[in-house]
Amino acid sequence: MTDNESSVDFPPIHSLEVECATHAYEGRFSTETNAIPVFSTCFQGAAFSKKELAQAQMFDPSLGIIMQADWSDAQVRKNQWYIKFWVPIPLSLFRKKDTRMFRLRASVTTVDDRMWKRVTVHSRTVVDDISHLRKHKDMDGAAARA
């Protein structure tokens, strides 16, 4: 997120949307579909300070995606910021599968300072996977091979 104002200490964000859902492997043997994901969640407004995040042991998954309340300066170029977020992924998704694919989409609505209109910027869709490592199956076997 970049802003053209040189004196702004925080991003001029009006709203922020983030959603995460399972993404089915595409192939003739796939038993799942992307039209109806097995799991999905979104940002519902739960935001915590850095101090609260450091003290937290666990988050309630019903809160959806959790954001860090404080934006941070990206320090790459002037007036660029980033925000950290956490997605609650249920372990039950890995009962019958060692790896799951997920897709993540985000959008930010801000006010364009030149035209005084709201502008929504959409991220590209990111698809990535998460693997559930089972200690006896994966970790012990890797140690034995080393």
Secondary structure, 3 states (H helix, E strand, C coil): CECCCCCCCCCCEEEEEEEEEEECCCCCCCCCCCCCCCCEEEEEEEEECHHHHHHCCCCCHHHEEEEECCCEECCCCCCEEECCEECCCCHHHHCCCCEEEEEEEEEEEEEECCCCEEEEEECCCEEEEEECCCHHHHHHHHHHHC
